[in-house]
C-alpha cells in the first residue's frame, strides 16, 4: 500500500512542477537567444527586451524555489489536518508512512527545482567570461585537493543537502502538527510553533559549533599563499563541518518526525 501511496503522491504533484519547469527552461532559452543576438549585433535596441527577460527569469527562479516548498507545506496541511484529512486517514496506511511519503516526495521536488535553477543559470552564463573564470577556479581548487577528500566532500555535500532539506521541511510539518492541537487560529499557532522551534534549533546549533570549534581542523596561516596543503586542510575543514552539520540535521529530522508522528497519531484534531 505504501508503494501505491508513493505513486499517487508523485503523480499528483508532478503535474504542478513540470509546468513550472517547462516555463522556466523556455524563458531561459528565450533569454539566452536574446543574449546571443545581443553579443553578436551589439545593438542598444535589444537591451530593453533582454533586461526585461532576465528580470522575469530571475523572478521566476525565485518563485520556483519558494513555491516548491510552499506547495509541499500546503499539501501536507490540507491532507493531514485540513479538509482532506478525513479521506487520508481512511486509507489502510499508518501515520508515519503518510509522513515519510509526503516528506520524501517533497524533498525530491525541492532538489529537482534547485537543479533546474542551476541548469538555467549555466545556460544563461554559457559563453560569458565570468562563468568560465568561476568554473576554471573551482576546477583548479578541486584538482589541488586529494582524491579521497574530493570524494568525501561530494558525498557529504549531497547528503547534507538532502538531510538539511528534509529537516527544514519536517520542522514545518511538526509546526503544523502542533498548530492543529488548537481549536482556533490553527495557522497562527503553527506559525508561532515554527518560530519557536526555529529559535531553539538555532541556539542549539550555535552552542554545538562553539563547543566543537576547537576540534575542527583548519589552517589559519595565510602567509604561504594558497598552496596544496592549504586546499587539503581547507577540504578537511569543510568535510568536518559538513559531517557535523549532517549529524545535527539527522538529529533534528528524527526528533521532528517522532514529535509529528506522535501528535498526529495520538492528538489528532482535524477540521
Phi, psi and omega per residue, in radians:
X1 nan -0.612 3.141
X2 -1.136 -0.613 3.087
X3 -1.110 -0.698 3.099
X4 -1.152 -0.633 3.122
X5 -1.158 -0.687 3.058
X6 -1.068 -0.807 -3.130
X7 -1.073 -0.755 3.137
X8 -1.124 -0.737 -3.112
X9 -1.162 -0.746 3.110
X10 -1.117 -0.754 -3.097
X11 -1.117 -0.709 -3.084
X12 -1.361 -0.422 3.125
X13 -1.604 -0.489 -3.069
X14 -1.085 -0.632 -3.085
X15 -1.042 -0.577 3.121
X16 -1.282 -0.794 -2.970
X17 -1.340 -0.621 -3.125
X18 -1.073 -0.650 3.098
X19 -1.107 -0.768 -3.140
X20 -1.133 -0.732 3.124
X21 -1.108 -0.728 -3.139
X22 -1.105 -0.721 3.135
X23 -1.138 -0.785 -3.132
X24 -1.094 -0.814 -3.107
X25 -1.190 -0.642 3.087
X26 -1.126 -0.759 3.109
X27 -1.150 -0.612 3.087
X28 -1.109 -0.817 3.135
X29 -1.120 -0.706 3.114
X30 -1.095 -0.770 3.113
X31 -1.132 -0.689 3.125
X32 -1.141 -0.665 3.101
X33 -1.098 -0.777 3.078
X34 -1.068 -0.679 -3.136
X35 -1.131 -0.764 3.132
X36 -1.121 -0.753 3.111
X37 -1.084 -0.735 3.138
X38 -1.123 -0.720 3.137
X39 -1.131 -0.574 -3.119
X40 -1.459 -0.676 -3.088
X41 -1.634 -0.496 -3.105
X42 0.918 0.869 -3.111
X43 -1.773 2.304 -3.139
X44 -1.225 -0.317 -3.141
X45 -1.264 -0.339 3.136
X46 -1.546 -0.189 -3.112
X47 -1.089 -0.849 -3.126
X48 -1.002 -0.893 3.123
X49 -1.116 -0.571 3.115
X50 -1.164 -0.796 -3.138
X51 -1.146 -0.697 3.108
X52 -1.107 -0.773 3.139
X53 -1.114 -0.703 3.112
X54 -1.159 -0.680 3.113
X55 -1.126 -0.748 3.117
X56 -1.124 -0.669 3.119
X57 -1.150 -0.751 3.117
X58 -1.064 -0.786 3.105
X59 -1.094 -0.717 3.139
X60 -1.106 -0.696 3.120
X61 -1.149 -0.718 3.104
X62 -1.106 -0.763 3.130
X63 -1.167 -0.611 3.134
X64 -1.074 -0.843 3.129
X65 -1.106 -0.736 -3.095
X66 -1.236 -0.825 -3.054
X67 -1.188 -0.561 3.099
X68 -1.037 -0.766 3.121
X69 -1.260 -0.713 -3.134
X70 -1.115 -0.761 3.117
X71 -1.038 -0.699 -3.135
X72 -1.125 -0.726 -3.130
X73 -1.201 -0.784 3.140
X74 -1.092 -0.730 -3.123
X75 -1.124 -0.714 3.110
X76 -1.115 -0.780 3.141
X77 -1.069 -0.826 -3.092
X78 -1.127 -0.752 -3.036
X79 -1.438 -0.448 -3.038
X80 -1.798 -0.538 -3.140
X81 -2.365 -0.071 -3.076
X82 -1.672 -2.605 -3.026
X83 -1.300 -0.177 3.088
X84 -1.766 0.032 -3.018
X85 -1.154 -0.635 -3.137
X86 -1.032 -0.714 3.110
X87 -1.203 -0.666 -3.128
X88 -1.054 -0.778 -3.036
X89 -1.444 -0.023 3.009
X90 -1.453 -0.265 3.126
X91 -1.272 2.551 3.134
X92 -1.364 1.026 -3.109
X93 -2.335 2.392 3.118
X94 -1.220 2.759 -3.123
X95 -1.063 -0.736 -3.121
X96 -1.090 -0.542 3.099
X97 -1.228 -0.708 3.058
X98 -1.009 -0.784 -3.103
X99 -1.132 -0.799 -3.126
X100 -1.077 -0.758 -3.125
X101 -1.092 -0.849 -3.108
X102 -1.175 -0.662 3.124
X103 -1.171 -0.797 -3.118
X104 -1.083 -0.819 -3.128
X105 -1.137 -0.711 3.139
X106 -1.130 -0.776 3.116
X107 -1.076 -0.706 3.116
X108 -1.009 -0.855 -3.100
X109 -1.224 -0.586 3.092
X110 -1.117 -0.742 3.123
X111 -1.182 -0.727 3.105
X112 -1.073 -0.707 3.100
X113 -1.082 -0.711 3.080
X114 -1.096 -0.704 3.113
X115 -1.126 -0.718 3.102
X116 -1.062 -0.709 3.102
X117 -1.100 -0.748 3.131
X118 -1.124 -0.754 3.107
X119 -1.062 -0.740 3.128
X120 -1.061 -0.772 3.141
X121 -1.135 -0.716 3.140
X122 -1.159 -0.690 3.099
X123 -1.106 -0.790 -3.113
X124 -1.188 -0.594 -3.102
X125 -1.510 -0.153 -3.128
X126 -1.050 2.304 3.127
X127 1.597 -0.111 3.131
X128 -1.733 2.570 -3.077
X129 -1.147 -0.602 -3.083
X130 -1.074 -0.839 3.132
X131 -1.125 -0.692 3.134
X132 -1.106 -0.727 3.135
X133 -1.169 -0.687 3.113
X134 -1.105 -0.794 -3.132
X135 -1.147 -0.697 3.105
X136 -1.139 -0.696 3.104
X137 -1.115 -0.764 3.107
X138 -1.124 -0.703 3.132
X139 -1.105 -0.744 3.130
X140 -1.145 -0.709 -3.127
X141 -1.159 -0.773 -3.115
X142 -1.157 -0.688 -3.130
X143 -1.164 -0.371 3.118
X144 -1.420 -0.227 -3.095
X145 -1.612 2.572 3.099
X146 -1.001 2.567 -3.103
X147 -1.042 -0.714 -3.140
X148 -1.091 -0.670 3.110
X149 -1.174 -0.663 3.122
X150 -1.080 -0.854 -3.121
X151 -1.092 -0.773 -3.138
X152 -1.096 -0.711 3.140
X153 -1.100 -0.801 -3.114
X154 -1.102 -0.799 -3.138
X155 -1.088 -0.831 -3.117
X156 -1.164 -0.609 3.126
X157 -1.132 -0.782 3.136
X158 -1.105 -0.828 3.138
X159 -1.130 -0.656 3.135
X160 -1.115 -0.728 3.117
X161 -1.096 -0.780 -3.109
X162 -1.116 -0.879 -3.084
X163 -1.223 -0.602 3.097
X164 -1.146 -0.748 3.106
X165 -1.114 -0.789 -3.135
X166 -1.137 -0.717 -3.123
X167 -1.141 -0.791 -3.133
X168 -1.141 -0.651 3.120
X169 -1.251 -0.652 3.136
X170 -1.146 -0.504 3.094
X171 -1.173 -0.643 3.041
X172 -1.095 -0.761 3.130
X173 -1.079 -0.739 3.123
X174 -1.118 -0.701 3.111
X175 -1.090 -0.684 3.084
X176 -1.127 -0.724 3.123
X177 -1.125 -0.621 3.086
X178 -1.253 -0.734 -3.120
X179 -1.109 -0.560 -3.110
X180 -1.254 -0.165 3.086
X181 -1.223 -0.398 -3.109
X182 -1.506 2.547 3.131
X183 -1.393 -0.463 3.134
X184 -2.227 2.711 3.072
X185 0.893 0.889 -3.110
X186 -1.124 -0.669 -3.129
X187 -1.143 -0.719 3.115
X188 -1.148 -0.716 3.110
X189 -1.115 -0.680 3.111
X190 -1.142 -0.720 3.109
X191 -1.098 -0.741 3.101
X192 -1.118 -0.694 3.111
X193 -1.130 -0.659 3.128
X194 -1.144 -0.786 3.131
X195 -1.071 -0.781 3.136
X196 -1.096 -0.788 3.131
X197 -1.134 -0.662 3.141
X198 -1.148 -0.683 3.104
X199 -1.127 -0.765 3.118
X200 -1.080 -0.741 -3.130
X201 -1.129 -0.716 3.132
X202 -1.125 -0.762 3.125
X203 -1.102 -0.786 3.140
X204 -1.067 -0.806 -3.115
X205 -1.119 -0.748 3.133
X206 -1.083 -0.807 3.128
X207 -1.100 -0.686 -3.139
X208 -1.116 -0.763 3.140
X209 -1.197 -0.602 3.094
X210 -1.154 -0.670 -3.119
X211 -1.276 -0.473 -3.072
X212 -1.850 0.004 -3.041
X213 -1.087 -0.605 -3.113
X214 -1.320 -0.132 3.130
X215 -1.743 -0.124 -3.132
X216 -1.575 2.128 -3.088
X217 -1.222 2.444 3.122
X218 -2.931 2.532 3.110
X219 -1.806 2.156 -3.120
X220 -1.762 -0.029 -3.104
X221 -1.569 1.941 -3.119
X222 -1.716 0.117 -3.009
X223 -1.154 -0.590 -3.096
X224 -1.468 0.027 3.138
X225 1.418 -2.986 -3.071
X226 -1.554 1.347 -3.137
X227 -1.498 3.074 3.104
X228 -1.077 -0.691 3.110
X229 -1.094 -0.639 3.127
X230 -1.095 -0.816 -3.108
X231 -1.179 -0.674 3.105
X232 -1.126 -0.708 3.102
X233 -1.193 -0.662 3.087
X234 -1.111 -0.698 3.103
X235 -1.126 -0.668 3.102
X236 -1.119 -0.692 3.099
X237 -1.102 -0.840 -3.128
X238 -1.088 -0.739 3.122
X239 -1.099 -0.670 3.111
X240 -1.144 -0.752 3.120
X241 -1.133 -0.750 3.125
X242 -1.095 -0.679 3.120
X243 -1.124 -0.818 3.138
X244 -1.119 -0.752 3.115
X245 -1.097 -0.711 3.119
X246 -1.099 -0.737 3.123
X247 -1.121 -0.701 3.103
X248 -1.108 -0.765 -3.140
X249 -1.128 -0.679 3.093
X250 -1.113 -0.743 3.114
X251 -1.040 -0.840 3.140
X252 -1.177 -0.665 3.128
X253 -1.039 -0.840 3.139
X254 -1.129 -0.749 -3.138
X255 -1.090 -0.851 -3.141
X256 -1.096 -0.673 -3.139
X257 -1.126 -0.821 -3.114
X258 -1.109 -0.713 3.117
X259 -1.139 -0.778 -3.134
X260 -1.101 -0.787 -3.128
X261 -1.112 -0.717 -3.131
X262 -1.176 -0.740 -3.136
X263 -1.143 -0.749 -3.122
X264 -1.313 -0.389 3.120
X265 -1.496 -0.696 -3.012
X266 -1.866 -0.442 -3.026
X267 -2.199 0.640 -3.076
X268 -1.202 2.294 -3.128
X269 -2.408 1.248 -3.026
X270 -1.401 2.831 -3.081
X271 -1.254 nan nan
